[in-house]
Amino acid sequence: MYRFLVTPRWWGINAFVLLAIPFCVFMGTWQLGRFEDRVDTHQAAQERPDPGKRAAAAVQTLLPVDQETSGRHATATGRYGEQFLVPDRELDGRNGSYVLTMLRTDGGKALPVVRGWLAEGRKAPAPPAGEVSVTGALQASESVGSDGVRAGGGLPQGQLAMISAASLVNVVPYEVYDAWITVTHASDGLLPVPAATPQNTGLDLKAFQNLGYTGEWFAFVGFVIFMWFRLFRRDAEAVKDRALGLETAA
């Protein structure tokens, strides 16, 4: 009665089902693992001391920036150089720009320093002259796709779309640290920029997207099984109808 299961058509259907089910289970398990990793990372971040309350350290000792050092207070000494504006940055619901100034350190490299947030329509104040020491929250270089970061393109001279060594090396003639700091206490009428939470450390929308994808992949497993039984039942009933002479010409 079920000889139709060995026809070429059903060989293809069975092969698809046997491949689709383990693939969907694997992908669902992988997405669930990513969600669990985010939960573990979030719990570990909650248990760690507030990075902003730990003693400040030289910026060189905190690199490269990771989930442990992001937000730590870093110190650096040098002379301010080129200054840029990073537009389309919100603070307390208002749109403005970050004032980004390059700090030329004694080691030769430059550290991007966000001296504060500037409201739209205002002129950025000049940086202090002479040697200065700055302290601020350490941040990792931004990348396209990060929250609040756009790709940019066609910006006027003196403006940057993101704060990263990859973009700065094209506009300054010296090496740049692959990190930046936002000063704790802004001056010259600027507002301090709060340190951003390290990426992939919180139970944000992306974390729950992983959980949603987990449900989708396991739902696909149920759908594949359901369709297999539906096709099987249809062909089995067609065989039974032919055996009873009930099959119509259509």
N, C-alpha and C positions, 0 to 999 in steps of 0.2 A: 504493500500500500504506500509505503514511503520511499519508493524507488526514485522519486523525483529529487531526493536529497543528494543523489550521486550524479545529477546532470551538471554540465558545465556551469550553468547559471547559478546553481546552488553551491557549487565548489567556490565560485567567486564570492557569494554572500557569506558563506562560512569562513572563508579566509579573511574577509573584511572584519567580521565580528571578532574572530580570534586575535586579530591585530589591534582592533580599536579598543577592546575592553582593557587589556593590560596597559595600553598607552594612556587611556583616560585615568586609570587608577594611579599610574606613575605621576602624571601631571597633577592630579588632585593631591597626592601625598606630598609632592614637591612644594606646591603652593601652601599647604598646611604647615610644612616645615618652615617656610619663610615667615609665616605669621607667628609661629612659636618662637622663632629666633628674635623677631621684633619684640615679642612679649618679654623674653628673657633679657634682651638688651635694655628695654624700658625699666624692668625691675632693677637691673644692675645700676642704671643711671640714677634711679631713685635712692638707692642705697649708698651711692658714692657721695662724699661731701660736696657741697656747692663749690664748683670750681672758682667762682668769683670771690669766695671767702678764703681761699688758700693764698699763701704768701706769694707775692710776685717773684718771678724768676726771669733771668735773661732770655730773650726771645730765642737765641740759638739753642738753648738747652731744652726747649719745648717743641722743637721741630723733629720730624714732620708732624703736622697737626692731625690728631686722631680724636676718637670719642673721649679719650682720657684727658687730653690737653686742651681741647676746644673749650673756649670760655675762660681759660686760666688767665690771670693777669700777667702780662709780659712787659718787660722793660727794655728800652733801647735808647742809645745816645747817639746823636749825630747832628747834622745840619739839614734843614728843610730845603728841598729843591723844587722840582716841577710840581704844579698843582693842577688837578682836574676836577671836573664835576661829573657825578654819576647820577643822571636824571631819572625821573619816574620812580622815586623811592618814597613810600608812605611812612608817616609817623603820626600817630594819634589821629588817623583818619584824614590827614592833610597830605597833599602831594608836594614834593620838593626834590632836593638833590642832596647827595652826600658830597661833602667837601673832602676830596682825597688828595693828600700831599705826600710826596715821596721823601722819606727820611734817609739821607745818605749816611750810613754808619761808618765807623772807623775800619770795619772789615772790608769795605769796598762795595758791598751789596747795599741795595736800598730796600727799605721796609715801607710798604704802603700803609699810611696812617689816615684813618677817617677821623678828621678833627671835629666833625659834627654834621648836623643836618641843617640845610638852608632852605627856607621857604621860597616858593616860586616868585620871581620878580625881583629878588634881592641879589646884590652883588656879593660874591664870595670875598671874605676878608683875607688879606695877605698873611702868609705864615710868619711866625716870629723869626727874627734874624739871629745869627750866631748859633752857638752850640746849645742844644736843648736835650733834656731827658724826658721821655714820654712813657706813660704807663697806660695800658689799655687791655681790653679783653681780646684774646687771640682768636682768630677766625681762619678757617680753611678757605682757599681760593674758590671763588664761585665758578659755576659752570652753567652752560645753557640748559634750561629746563629746571633749574633750582627755583624754589618758591621766590617770587618777586623778581626774578631775573629774566630779562628778555634777550633775544638774540642781538638786537641792535642792528645798525646798518645805516650809513648816511648821516651819522651824527656830526654836528659842527666840530671844528677843531677845539681841543681842550675839553671834550666830553668823552666819557667811556660808558659802554653799555653794562659792563660787569667788572668786578675787581678780581683780577687773576693775573698771575705772572705771564701766562700765555698771551694776554692782550697787551700787557704793559711793555713787554720786551720790544714790541713794534713801535713804541712811541717814546721810549727813553733809551739813551745810549749806554746803559750799564746793566749789570745783573740785578735781578729782583728776587726777593724772598718769595717762596711759594706759599704765602700766608699774608695776612694783614691784621691790623689791630684797630679797634675803635676806642678812642680815649674815654676814660672814665668821667672826666670833668671837662666839658667843652667850654670854650671861651669865645671872645669876639662876637657875642650875640648868637652863636650857634647852639643848637640843642644836641645833647648827647645821644648817640645811637646805641640802643641796647644790643647786647650780644645775642646773636641768633642761636637757636637750639641746634646742636649737631644733627645732621641728617641721619635718618634711619634709627633714631633712638627713642621715638615716641610712638604711642598708639594713635597715629594720625589716620587720615583717609586712606593713604596708600596701604597701611597695615590691614585695614578692614577690607580693602580691595582684594588682598591676597586671600582673606577668608571667604569673600564672595566667589572668587575664582575657584576655590576649593569645592564649594557647593556646586558650581556649574559643571566642573569636570565629572563629579560623581553623578550629577543628574544626567550627563551624557551617557554614562554607563547604563543607567536605567532605561534611557531612551533607545539605545542600541538593542538591549535585550527585548524591550517591548516590541520594537519593529521586527526583530527576528521572529518572535512568536506570532506576530500578526501575519507576516508573510507565510510562515509555516502553516498556520491555521487556514489561510486562504487557499493555498495549494492543496492541502489535505482535503478540504471540503470539495475542491474542484475534482480531485481524483475520485472521491466518493460519489459525486454527482454523475461522473462519467460511467462509473461502475453500475449505477442504478438506471442509466439512460435518461437522466434528468437534465443533462447539459444542453442548453439551447444553442442554436446556430450562432447567435451573437457571441 
